[in-house]
Amino acid sequence: MQNRLFQNTLTQLKKDIKRVIGVIDESETIIACSDEMRIGNVVDNIFTVFDVAGEIKCIGNFSYKKIETFNKTEYLVFCEGDDEIASNACSLLGVHFLTLKQYYDEKYDRNSFVKNIIVDNILPGDVVFRTRELHLTIDVKRVVYLVRISRTIENSAIEVLQSLFPDKKRDFVIRIDDHDVVVIKEFSDNVTKEDILKIAQNIFDTMGSEEMVTVSVGISTVVDTISELGHAYRESRIALEVGKVFDTEKQIISYDNLGIGRLIYQLPTTLCELFLDEVFKKESINVLDSETIYTIQKFFENNLNVSETSRKLFVHRNTLVYRLDKIKKLTGLDLREFDDAIIFKVAMMVNKYLRSEPTRI
């Protein structure tokens, strides 16, 4: 339908421009042309001569202009001739094409519609109407996976993700920006956490093996209706942001498994600073050196067990007791006491959160 829309427009413009005009897609194939005999022809390596969108170049007896849609898809419009008339015609075609493309995407493209939902670019009252118009299921369980790629996203990365989710009527792969891609997966009513995590692990493993890139995957909770996808997307973003601060070693983070980190993330930074000032009345937490912090972390990992921690640290039990006494002297908190240990653990997380320069979602 999209190509037919372009073709109808070119047929009308042909009467005024009176030259061969057309559109080429990313596969270097002519998808619409005033000379219908040219449709389907491939113009080899045509994109390689262009550097940026908006550029016009004359090649052979044709002028070409590169244009880029909002979702980074590249096209070329062309006009027969290498003169000013052909150049102006390319500029006109570019404007027409982008307008038509935007119209088509808003009216017919499911991915664009779903993207508008998750980025809150559609009125809530229009969601149900447009969902029915596009023949999408309103009430079904879905999970949003936010895939954050360590390098700038290439088309091959999108294609790999699309190959993992080929059912375009039920699942969606949507590029958000140069590093983030959203995968929206539909599930049955009896979906389990293991099912959801299995999908995330498959994304992580496949992107690593086929694209040789490191990715992080944020997982939302399960939502029941399509109108809740915006909320689910925010959850997946929060999962990555909180995980980046508190679970730096994890690459797959679920929103419903963030624990106290999610609570801290939602607190105002001024309140966090007041909490630290209250806990560390004697000295700032920053007076503790790296060796002491490492000792504390191991002590927590071993459930406040002095003997087990000293064994894991390869130090004498009395050495560990001396270090714990030193911490008590500096901070007023005895980590061998459960209540004090909880306060200190939270304080360490709050301090780490403040030092990470948190961004609000």
C-alpha positions in Angstrom: 0.0 0.0 0.0 2.9 2.4 0.8 4.5 2.0 -2.6 1.2 2.4 -4.3 0.7 5.7 -2.5 4.1 6.9 -3.7 3.3 5.7 -7.2 0.0 7.6 -7.4 1.7 10.8 -6.3 4.5 10.4 -8.8 2.0 9.8 -11.6 0.3 13.1 -10.7 3.5 15.1 -10.4 4.8 13.7 -13.8 2.2 16.0 -15.5 3.9 19.1 -14.1 7.6 18.0 -13.9 7.5 16.2 -17.3 10.6 14.2 -16.5 11.3 10.7 -15.1 11.0 10.8 -11.3 11.1 8.1 -8.7 11.9 6.7 -5.3 14.6 4.2 -4.3 14.5 2.3 -0.9 17.4 1.0 1.2 17.7 -2.2 -0.9 18.7 0.1 -3.8 15.5 -0.9 -5.6 13.2 1.6 -7.4 9.9 1.2 -5.6 8.0 3.9 -7.4 8.6 5.7 -10.7 6.8 7.8 -13.2 8.2 5.4 -15.8 6.6 2.2 -14.6 9.0 0.1 -16.6 11.8 1.1 -14.2 10.0 -0.1 -11.1 11.9 -3.1 -9.6 15.2 -2.1 -11.2 18.2 -2.0 -8.8 20.7 0.9 -8.9 23.8 -0.8 -7.6 25.9 1.0 -4.8 23.9 4.2 -5.2 23.8 4.9 -1.4 27.6 4.7 -1.1 28.1 8.1 -2.9 26.1 10.0 -0.3 27.3 11.1 3.1 24.4 12.9 4.8 20.6 13.2 4.4 19.5 16.2 2.2 22.5 15.9 -0.1 21.8 16.2 -3.9 24.2 14.5 -6.4 24.2 14.2 -10.1 25.1 10.8 -11.4 24.8 10.0 -15.1 21.8 11.8 -16.5 19.9 11.8 -13.1 19.9 13.9 -10.0 19.5 12.1 -6.7 18.6 13.4 -3.2 19.1 11.3 0.0 16.3 11.6 2.6 16.0 10.1 6.0 12.7 9.3 7.8 12.1 9.9 11.6 13.0 6.2 12.3 16.3 6.5 10.5 15.2 4.6 7.3 17.0 6.0 4.2 15.6 6.6 0.8 16.6 8.4 -2.4 14.4 10.4 -4.7 15.5 11.1 -8.2 14.7 13.2 -11.3 16.0 12.9 -14.8 18.6 15.5 -15.7 21.6 17.2 -14.1 20.4 20.8 -14.2 18.8 23.2 -11.8 15.3 22.0 -12.7 16.2 18.4 -11.8 17.8 19.7 -8.5 14.7 21.7 -7.6 12.5 18.7 -8.5 14.4 16.5 -6.1 13.9 19.0 -3.3 10.2 19.0 -4.1 10.0 15.3 -4.2 11.8 15.0 -0.9 9.2 17.2 0.8 6.4 15.3 -0.8 7.9 11.9 0.1 8.5 12.7 3.8 4.9 14.1 4.1 3.5 11.0 2.5 5.7 8.7 4.6 4.6 10.4 7.8 1.0 10.2 6.8 1.3 6.5 5.9 3.1 5.6 9.1 0.6 7.4 11.3 -2.4 5.8 9.5 -1.3 2.4 8.6 2.0 1.4 10.2 1.6 -0.7 13.3 5.2 -0.1 14.6 4.7 3.7 14.4 1.4 3.4 16.2 2.9 1.3 19.0 5.9 3.6 19.2 3.6 6.5 19.7 2.0 4.7 22.6 5.2 3.9 24.5 6.6 7.4 24.1 3.3 9.0 25.1 2.8 10.6 21.7 -0.9 9.7 21.3 -4.0 10.7 23.2 -5.3 7.9 25.5 -8.7 8.2 24.0 -7.4 7.4 20.5 -5.5 4.3 21.5 -8.5 1.9 21.5 -9.9 3.3 18.3 -6.6 3.1 16.4 -5.9 -0.4 17.9 -9.1 -1.7 16.4 -8.5 0.1 13.1 -5.1 -1.6 12.8 -6.6 -5.0 13.8 -4.4 -5.3 16.9 -5.5 -7.1 20.0 -6.3 -4.8 22.9 -6.5 -7.1 25.9 -3.5 -9.5 25.8 -0.5 -10.0 28.1 2.6 -8.2 26.8 6.1 -7.5 28.2 8.4 -4.7 27.1 12.1 -5.5 26.7 14.4 -2.5 26.4 17.6 -3.5 24.6 20.5 -1.1 25.1 23.4 -1.6 22.7 26.9 -0.5 23.6 27.6 1.0 20.2 25.6 2.9 17.6 22.8 0.7 16.3 23.3 -0.6 12.7 20.5 -1.9 10.5 22.0 -5.4 10.9 21.3 -5.3 14.6 17.6 -4.5 14.0 17.4 -7.3 11.4 18.8 -9.8 14.0 16.2 -8.7 16.5 13.4 -8.9 13.9 14.5 -12.4 13.0 14.0 -13.4 16.6 10.4 -12.0 16.6 9.1 -12.7 13.1 5.4 -12.5 14.0 4.8 -8.8 13.1 1.1 -9.1 14.0 1.8 -9.9 17.6 5.4 -8.8 18.4 7.2 -5.5 17.7 10.8 -4.4 17.3 11.0 -0.6 17.5 14.1 1.6 17.3 14.0 4.4 19.9 17.4 6.1 19.3 21.0 5.4 18.4 21.4 2.9 21.3 18.0 1.7 22.4 15.6 -0.8 20.7 12.3 -1.9 22.2 11.0 -5.4 21.8 7.3 -5.9 22.7 6.5 -9.6 23.1 3.0 -11.0 23.4 2.5 -13.9 25.9 -0.3 -16.3 26.8 -2.2 -16.0 30.0 -0.1 -18.6 31.8 3.2 -16.9 31.2 5.8 -17.4 33.9 8.9 -15.4 35.0 11.1 -18.1 33.6 9.4 -17.7 30.2 10.0 -13.9 30.3 13.6 -14.3 31.4 14.3 -16.9 28.7 13.3 -14.4 26.0 15.7 -11.8 27.5 18.5 -14.3 27.7 18.0 -15.3 24.0 18.2 -11.6 23.0 21.4 -11.2 25.0 23.0 -14.3 23.6 22.0 -13.8 20.0 23.2 -10.2 19.9 26.5 -11.2 21.3 27.1 -14.1 19.0 25.7 -12.6 15.7 26.4 -8.9 16.1 29.4 -9.1 18.5 28.0 -6.4 20.7 27.3 -6.2 24.4 23.7 -5.4 25.3 21.8 -4.7 28.5 18.2 -5.8 28.7 15.6 -4.1 30.9 12.4 -6.1 31.5 9.0 -4.6 32.4 6.3 -6.3 34.4 3.5 -8.0 32.5 0.7 -5.6 31.3 -2.7 -6.7 30.3 -3.8 -4.0 27.7 -2.1 -2.2 24.9 -2.7 1.2 26.5 -0.4 0.1 29.4 2.6 -0.2 27.1 3.8 3.3 27.9 3.9 2.4 31.6 5.7 -0.8 30.8 8.3 1.0 28.7 9.1 3.3 31.6 9.5 0.3 33.8 12.0 -1.2 31.5 14.0 2.1 31.4 14.0 2.3 35.2 15.2 -1.3 35.4 18.2 -0.4 33.3 18.9 2.9 35.1 18.7 1.3 38.6 20.6 -1.8 37.4 23.4 0.5 36.1 23.8 1.9 39.6 23.2 -1.1 41.9 23.8 -4.2 39.8 26.6 -3.2 37.6 27.6 -6.8 36.8 24.1 -7.8 35.6 23.2 -7.3 31.9 19.6 -8.5 32.3 17.5 -6.6 34.9 13.8 -7.1 35.7 11.8 -4.2 37.1 10.0 -6.5 39.6 13.4 -7.7 40.9 15.0 -4.3 41.7 14.4 -4.6 45.5 15.4 -1.6 47.6 17.3 -0.1 44.7 14.0 0.9 43.1 12.9 2.6 46.3 16.1 4.6 46.6 15.9 5.6 42.9 12.5 7.2 43.5 13.6 9.3 46.4 14.6 13.0 45.9 18.3 13.5 46.0 17.9 16.1 48.8 16.3 13.5 51.0 19.1 11.0 50.3 21.7 13.6 51.3 19.8 14.2 54.6 19.7 10.5 55.3 23.5 10.2 54.8 24.1 13.2 57.1 21.9 11.6 59.7 23.5 8.2 59.6 27.1 9.4 59.5 27.1 12.0 62.3 30.7 11.4 63.1 32.4 11.2 59.8 31.3 11.1 56.1 31.1 7.7 54.5 33.8 8.9 52.1 36.4 8.6 54.8 36.3 4.8 54.4 39.1 3.6 52.1 38.7 1.0 49.3 40.1 -1.8 51.4 37.5 -1.1 54.2 34.6 -0.9 51.7 35.7 -4.2 50.2 35.8 -5.8 53.6 32.3 -4.5 54.3 31.0 -5.9 51.0 32.4 -9.3 51.8 30.9 -9.2 55.3 27.5 -8.5 53.9 27.9 -11.2 51.2 28.6 -13.7 54.0 25.6 -12.8 56.0 27.5 -11.0 58.8 29.5 -14.1 59.6 32.9 -13.1 61.0 34.5 -16.5 60.6 33.3 -17.1 57.1 34.2 -13.6 56.0 37.8 -13.8 57.4 38.2 -17.1 55.6 37.1 -15.6 52.3 39.3 -12.6 52.8 42.3 -14.8 53.8 42.8 -12.8 56.9 42.9 -13.8 60.6 39.6 -13.5 62.5 41.1 -10.9 64.8 42.2 -8.8 61.9 38.6 -8.7 60.6 37.3 -7.9 64.1 39.8 -5.0 64.3 38.5 -3.6 61.0 34.9 -3.9 62.1 35.8 -2.0 65.3 37.5 0.6 63.2 34.4 1.1 61.2 32.3 1.4 64.4 34.7 4.0 65.7 34.5 6.1 62.5 30.7 5.8 61.8 29.1 4.8 65.1 27.6 1.7 63.4 28.5 -1.8 64.5 28.1 -4.0 61.5 27.8 -7.1 63.7 24.5 -5.8 64.9 21.7 -6.6 62.4 19.9 -3.2 62.7 23.2 -1.3 62.2 24.1 -3.5 59.3 20.8 -2.7 57.5 21.3 1.0 58.0 24.8 0.8 56.7 23.8 -1.3 53.7 21.1 1.2 52.7 23.5 4.1 53.3 26.1 2.5 50.9 23.4 2.2 48.2 22.2 5.7 48.7 25.8 7.0 48.5 26.4 5.0 45.3 23.2 6.3 43.9 24.1 10.0 44.5 27.6 9.5 43.0 26.1 8.0 39.9 24.5 11.4 38.9 21.0 9.8 38.5 18.7 10.7 35.7 15.0 10.8 36.3 12.5 9.0 34.1 
